[in-house]
Amino acid sequence: MKDIKWKEKYNKDLKNIFWEELDDKKLEYLEDAFNCIEKLWWRNFDKIKKPIKYIMISEAPLYWEKFQYFYNTKTIFKSFFRFTDIVDVFDKKEKKGDNIIKDKEFVIETLNENWFVILDLFPFAFNKNDTWEINYNKISKINIKKLFELSYEIVLKEKLETILENWNKPIFFFRYKRLKDKLGLELLEKLKIQLSDIKEDDIKCVSFR
């Protein structure tokens, strides 16, 4: 498991984008969330059957009270991905149980067994409670692209290289169409570094929201 930790440099990088909107308290929260999320992501990545065949692109980790992150098996589902989604994606016939936590463990195990990884474009867990002035729906087009370049430098490049090191024909798809509309071309340019023949139409969407 890789040990990726927050660096002091990221505070300055983020302040260069958001100026006075980020104070020390918000940066402290972002650092704590980042360290926890990266640890959980890489820990789960080690459990995924290789080579990775399916890469679902999401925006950023849902993370606030009680460490509500998808790859945290000790927390319940959020709207991002639920038990019913695993039934739809993999045509699973198992019945949903009475224990929500066990249901989530089943979902993650099923994804892992089917060469499936969820990849966030951004490692910054902005939310209405901890960074109320900053959320992904309100960030300007200019700043979202700056943030994407920073994210690529910090975590995305290494994750993509690790995912693709043993497989050059994975299936990419966005969780939501609005995310593809927002950053699809930017991601495509990064993917072409390793997958020269990939085209925009090769990256589909799960939902058309």
RODO-2510 file (C-alpha; in nm, 4 decimals, decimal comma):
residues 209
     n   res          X          Y          Z
     1     m     0,0000     0,0000     0,0000
     2     k     0,1328     0,3410    -0,0925
     3     d     0,1677     0,6025     0,1786
     4     i     0,0578     0,9317     0,0237
     5     k     0,0353     1,2152     0,2720
     6     w    -0,0633     1,5797     0,2514
     7     k     0,2276     1,8149     0,1849
     8     e     0,2601     2,1703     0,3133
     9     k     0,2936     2,2810    -0,0487
    10     y    -0,0731     2,1951    -0,1113
    11     n    -0,1869     2,4678     0,1294
    12     k    -0,0144     2,7289    -0,0845
    13     d    -0,1367     2,5707    -0,4087
    14     l    -0,4978     2,5782    -0,2928
    15     k    -0,4706     2,9315    -0,1581
    16     n    -0,3384     3,0428    -0,4960
    17     i    -0,6664     2,9216    -0,6468
    18     f    -0,9161     3,0198    -0,3788
    19     w    -0,7448     3,3148    -0,2106
    20     e    -0,9127     3,4232     0,1124
    21     e    -1,1849     3,1565     0,0962
    22     l    -0,9532     2,9030     0,2601
    23     d    -0,8502     2,9657     0,6196
    24     d    -0,6339     2,7468     0,8431
    25     k    -0,9316     2,5571     0,9854
    26     k    -1,0568     2,4577     0,6399
    27     l    -0,7078     2,3550     0,5301
    28     e    -0,6676     2,1438     0,8422
    29     y    -0,9933     1,9653     0,7628
    30     l    -0,8879     1,9105     0,3980
    31     e    -0,5545     1,7671     0,5117
    32     d    -0,7163     1,5258     0,7593
    33     a    -0,9729     1,4148     0,5007
    34     f    -0,7076     1,3738     0,2315
    35     n    -0,4839     1,1548     0,4486
    36     c    -0,7737     0,9337     0,5549
    37     i    -0,9195     0,8988     0,2046
    38     e    -0,5891     0,8189     0,0356
    39     k    -0,5114     0,5542     0,2948
    40     l    -0,8505     0,3894     0,2425
    41     w    -0,8303     0,4114    -0,1386
    42     w    -0,4868     0,2516    -0,1630
    43     r    -0,5734    -0,0119     0,0976
    44     n    -0,8730    -0,1149    -0,1089
    45     f    -0,6783    -0,0928    -0,4348
    46     d    -0,4475    -0,3655    -0,3079
    47     k    -0,7520    -0,5921    -0,2733
    48     i    -0,8856    -0,5425    -0,6271
    49     k    -0,8375    -0,8282    -0,8716
    50     k    -0,5799    -0,7246    -1,1318
    51     p    -0,5530    -0,6099    -1,3980
    52     i    -0,8107    -0,3369    -1,3506
    53     k    -1,0719    -0,3526    -1,6263
    54     y    -1,3361    -0,1003    -1,5204
    55     i    -1,2629     0,2537    -1,4034
    56     m    -1,5552     0,4641    -1,2902
    57     i    -1,4692     0,8331    -1,2816
    58     s    -1,6301     1,0336    -1,0033
    59     e    -1,5823     1,3942    -0,9010
    60     a    -1,4532     1,3930    -0,5443
    61     p    -1,4911     1,1899    -0,2245
    62     l    -1,8084     1,2309    -0,0234
    63     y    -1,6567     1,2817     0,3161
    64     w    -1,7847     1,4703     0,6172
    65     e    -1,9315     1,3614     0,9480
    66     k    -1,8373     1,0098     1,0586
    67     f    -1,5885     0,9721     0,7697
    68     q    -1,8556     0,9055     0,5077
    69     y    -1,6317     0,7794     0,2289
    70     f    -1,7288     0,5061    -0,0165
    71     y    -1,4281     0,2822     0,0541
    72     n    -1,4780     0,3107     0,4283
    73     t    -1,6614    -0,0141     0,5051
    74     k    -1,7518     0,1096     0,8526
    75     t    -1,9909     0,3712     0,7176
    76     i    -2,3220     0,3376     0,5390
    77     f    -2,4056     0,4074     0,1757
    78     k    -2,4609     0,7568     0,0430
    79     s    -2,6475     0,8407    -0,2772
    80     f    -2,3313     0,8042    -0,4884
    81     f    -2,3374     0,4239    -0,5083
    82     r    -2,5735     0,1814    -0,3366
    83     f    -2,6637    -0,1858    -0,3134
    84     t    -2,9062    -0,1530    -0,6047
    85     d    -2,6258    -0,0192    -0,8254
    86     i    -2,4230    -0,3373    -0,7810
    87     v    -2,7289    -0,5389    -0,8837
    88     d    -2,7669    -0,3257    -1,1964
    89     v    -2,3991    -0,3196    -1,2932
    90     f    -2,3134    -0,6856    -1,2365
    91     d    -2,6582    -0,8454    -1,2543
    92     k    -2,6197    -0,9758    -0,9003
    93     k    -2,9104    -1,1845    -0,7760
    94     e    -2,8225    -1,1835    -0,4047
    95     k    -3,0901    -1,0361    -0,1836
    96     k    -3,0213    -0,7320     0,0214
    97     g    -2,9684    -0,8168     0,3871
    98     d    -3,0756    -0,6482     0,7058
    99     n    -2,7320    -0,5113     0,7913
   100     i    -2,6431    -0,1954     0,5980
   101     i    -2,2733    -0,2217     0,6819
   102     k    -2,2551    -0,5817     0,5590
   103     d    -2,4369    -0,4812     0,2427
   104     k    -2,1694    -0,2193     0,1782
   105     e    -1,8927    -0,4704     0,2402
   106     f    -2,0613    -0,6995    -0,0117
   107     v    -2,0762    -0,4206    -0,2702
   108     i    -1,7079    -0,3312    -0,2327
   109     e    -1,6023    -0,6965    -0,2393
   110     t    -1,8091    -0,7505    -0,5545
   111     l    -1,6506    -0,4493    -0,7231
   112     n    -1,3034    -0,5720    -0,6244
   113     e    -1,3707    -0,9203    -0,7565
   114     n    -1,4844    -0,7746    -1,0880
   115     w    -1,1712    -0,5678    -1,1555
   116     f    -1,3592    -0,2458    -1,0794
   117     v    -1,2182     0,0726    -0,9256
   118     i    -1,3724     0,4105    -0,8448
   119     l    -1,1379     0,6973    -0,9249
   120     d    -1,2020     1,0508    -0,8005
   121     l    -1,0791     1,3357    -1,0200
   122     f    -1,0210     1,5449    -0,7083
   123     p    -0,8812     1,4421    -0,3678
   124     f    -1,0234     1,7518    -0,1972
   125     a    -1,3358     1,6782     0,0071
   126     f    -1,5127     2,0137    -0,0181
   127     n    -1,8565     2,0106     0,1433
   128     k    -2,1238     2,2469     0,2723
   129     n    -2,0303     2,1972     0,6373
   130     d    -1,6514     2,2197     0,6485
   131     t    -1,5743     2,4345     0,3431
   132     w    -1,9110     2,6004     0,2957
   133     e    -1,7765     2,8783     0,0713
   134     i    -1,6263     2,6247    -0,1674
   135     n    -1,8098     2,3370    -0,3340
   136     y    -1,7700     2,1799    -0,6743
   137     n    -2,0976     2,3131    -0,8091
   138     k    -1,9899     2,6725    -0,7509
   139     i    -1,6255     2,6641    -0,8595
   140     s    -1,5680     2,8669    -1,1774
   141     k    -1,4612     2,7003    -1,5029
   142     i    -1,1182     2,8590    -1,4790
   143     n    -1,0608     2,7450    -1,1214
   144     i    -1,1961     2,3938    -1,1764
   145     k    -0,9363     2,3445    -1,4500
   146     k    -0,6613     2,4802    -1,2265
   147     l    -0,7790     2,2457    -0,9533
   148     f    -0,7796     1,9531    -1,1966
   149     e    -0,4165     2,0200    -1,2924
   150     l    -0,3240     2,0322    -0,9237
   151     s    -0,5125     1,7097    -0,8567
   152     y    -0,3390     1,5389    -1,1474
   153     e    -0,0022     1,6421    -1,0101
   154     i    -0,0837     1,5309    -0,6548
   155     v    -0,2598     1,1948    -0,6939
   156     l    -0,4293     1,1319    -1,0274
   157     k    -0,1160     1,0783    -1,2368
   158     e     0,0241     0,8165    -1,0013
   159     k    -0,3078     0,6378    -0,9665
   160     l    -0,3610     0,6198    -1,3425
   161     e    -0,0065     0,4944    -1,3981
   162     t    -0,0525     0,2260    -1,1316
   163     i    -0,3913     0,1180    -1,2669
   164     l    -0,2671     0,0974    -1,6250
   165     e     0,0744    -0,0573    -1,5689
   166     n    -0,0506    -0,4119    -1,6427
   167     w    -0,3451    -0,3368    -1,8709
   168     n    -0,3839    -0,0930    -2,1585
   169     k    -0,7471    -0,1532    -2,2574
   170     p    -0,9621    -0,0686    -1,9579
   171     i    -1,3171     0,0607    -1,9822
   172     f    -1,3554     0,4167    -1,8539
   173     f    -1,6893     0,5713    -1,7690
   174     f    -1,8117     0,8738    -1,5775
   175     r    -2,0563     0,8393    -1,2897
   176     y    -2,2446     1,1455    -1,4148
   177     k    -2,2710     1,3117    -1,7548
   178     r    -2,2354     1,6584    -1,6018
   179     l    -1,8845     1,5586    -1,4884
   180     k    -1,7906     1,4472    -1,8377
   181     d    -1,9258     1,7739    -1,9765
   182     k    -1,7185     1,9659    -1,7242
   183     l    -1,3816     1,7875    -1,7467
   184     g    -1,4079     1,5116    -2,0047
   185     l    -1,1678     1,6721    -2,2521
   186     e    -0,9134     1,7560    -1,9816
   187     l    -0,9125     1,3962    -1,8581
   188     l    -0,8887     1,2671    -2,2136
   189     e    -0,5682     1,4642    -2,2716
   190     k    -0,4127     1,3078    -1,9603
   191     l    -0,5206     0,9578    -2,0600
   192     k    -0,3664     1,0007    -2,4050
   193     i    -0,0247     1,0201    -2,2399
   194     q    -0,0520     0,6462    -2,1750
   195     l    -0,3393     0,5453    -2,4048
   196     s    -0,2587     0,7220    -2,7310
   197     d    -0,5514     0,5783    -2,9270
   198     i    -0,8269     0,6564    -2,6733
   199     k    -1,1092     0,8793    -2,8002
   200     e    -1,3737     1,0901    -2,6311
   201     d    -1,6485     0,8459    -2,7317
   202     d    -1,4599     0,5663    -2,5551
   203     i    -1,5504     0,7196    -2,2177
   204     k    -1,9177     0,6600    -2,1455
   205     c    -2,1500     0,7699    -1,8615
   206     v    -2,3382     0,5614    -1,6065
   207     s    -2,5965     0,8301    -1,5406
   208     f    -2,7171     1,1109    -1,7660
   209     r    -2,7680     1,3526    -1,4789
***
